[in-house]
Amino acid sequence: MDETTILDTVSSLVVSQEYLAAENRQLKEERDERLARARERKLKGRGVYFTRIIHDPCQKLIRSKTLTQMEKAFLFTILPFLQHQTNRVINEDKTLMNTNQMAELTGISSRHMRDIIRGLEEKGVLCRVKNGRQVGIRLNPDYFQNGEAISEL
């Protein structure tokens, strides 16, 4: 190899390294921007909330045929109202949803709602919780878990 070929090769490698370094910086900046937007959304409460159904215990519960159709319908209806991290059933204003509000939401009478809650409590699917004078329910995290996912990462 002559000296000109070596210089051309070295020059080409330097240009390639500079190009790769610039591309790396750009990718890192884009990633940092996405992460910053995700953190900002999370701080603003704009994450995507989800409810995870834990398969094994829920399958056992359903296969045991101990849940009534009304209990199944009730559980399905309240899942979107679980509070992130606590599994409490809440209203839009973050207060505990009481029995009358759950009855109105599901279209079930208050008396039947109390029976459904009592039955699910006896089966270990939920428990009653108090917050001052408010009384509501919390779903057992062995069956359902609530969380928040940050999108666009």
N, C-alpha and C positions, 0 to 999 in steps of 0.2 A: 504494500500500500504506500502510495506516495504521500507527501506532506499535505498536499491540497485535499486529497480524499479524507485524510484524518481530520483536518480542520473543518471540512464540510460536515463530517459525521458528528464531531463534537458540537459544532454550531447547531446542527439539527437536534441533537439531544438536549441542548440548553433551551432551545425554543420549545421543544416538547415538554420539558420540565416546567417552564414558565407557563405554558398553556394549561397543563394539568394543575398546577398550583392555583392559577386564576379560576379554573373550573371548580376546583375544590372549595375555594373561598366563596364562590357564588352558591354552590350547593349548601354549604354550611350556613350562609346568610339566609337562604330560603328556608332551611330547616328551623333556624332560630326564630324566624318570623312566624312560621306555622306554630311552633311551641308557644311563642308569646301570645298569639291570637287564641290558642287553646286555653292558656292560663287565664287570659282576660275573660273568655266566655265562661270559664268555670267560676271565676270570681263574681261574674254577673249572674250566675245561676242559669247559664244557657247550655249546660251540658245535656246530654241525652240520658234521661232516666230510664231504667229498665227494672223489670222484676224477673228474677230467675226462679224457675220452678225446679226444686230438687227432685230428680226423677225417682230414685229408689223409694224414699218414704211416701211420696205422692202415689206412686204406682201401687204400693202395698195398701195404702189407705183406700184407693179406688177398688182394687181387687177384693178387699175384705168386704165390700158392699155395705159398709157401715154408714156411709154418707147418703143422706137423702138427696133427691133431685133439687130441692130448695136450697140445701146447704151447698151443693155444687154450684148452683146458679149464683148464690150469694157470694161465694168466694171469687168466682170469675168476675163478678161485677165490681167488687171492691179492690181488686189487685191494682188498678191504675191509681188508686188513692193512697197507696202506701207511702209513708214518709221515708225519704232517703236516710239510711243508716239505722233508723229506729224500728221500722216495720209497723209503726202505728198508722191507723187509718185516720187521715186528716182531711180537713176542708181546704179550699183554696187559700184561706187566710192563715193557714198553718195551725188552727185549733183542732183539738180532737173532735172527730165526727161522733155525735151521740146516736143512740139507738133510733130516735125519731128521724134524724137526718138520713141514717142508713135506710130506714124504712121508706122514706120519700124517694131516695135515690133508686132503690130496687123495685119499688112498686108493691112492696109487701107491707101488710099491716104491722103496726108497732108491736102488737101482741105476738104475732108470728115471728117477727124479727127477734124478740127476746127469746123465744123458744129455739130459734136457729142458733143464736149466739150461745145459749146455754148448752145445746147439743154439741157444737163445735168445741166449746170449752171443755166439756167432759171427755171429748175425744183427743184433747191435747193439741188441737190445730190452732187455737188462739187463746188469749187470756185477756181479762179486763185490766185496764190501767187507769190510774187517776192522775190528774194534773190539777192540783188545787181542788176546786169543786167539780171540775169536768171529769166525766167518766167516759172512756172509749175502749177500743180494743187494739190489741197488738197481735199480729200473726206470728206463729212460731217459726223462727228462722231455720228450723230443721226441715220445713216444708217449702218456704218461700223466702227469698232474699232480695232486697232492693239495693240498687246501686246507681252510679252515674258513670257514664262513658263519655270521654271527650272525643268528639268526631274530628275528622280532617287532620289527623296527625301524620 
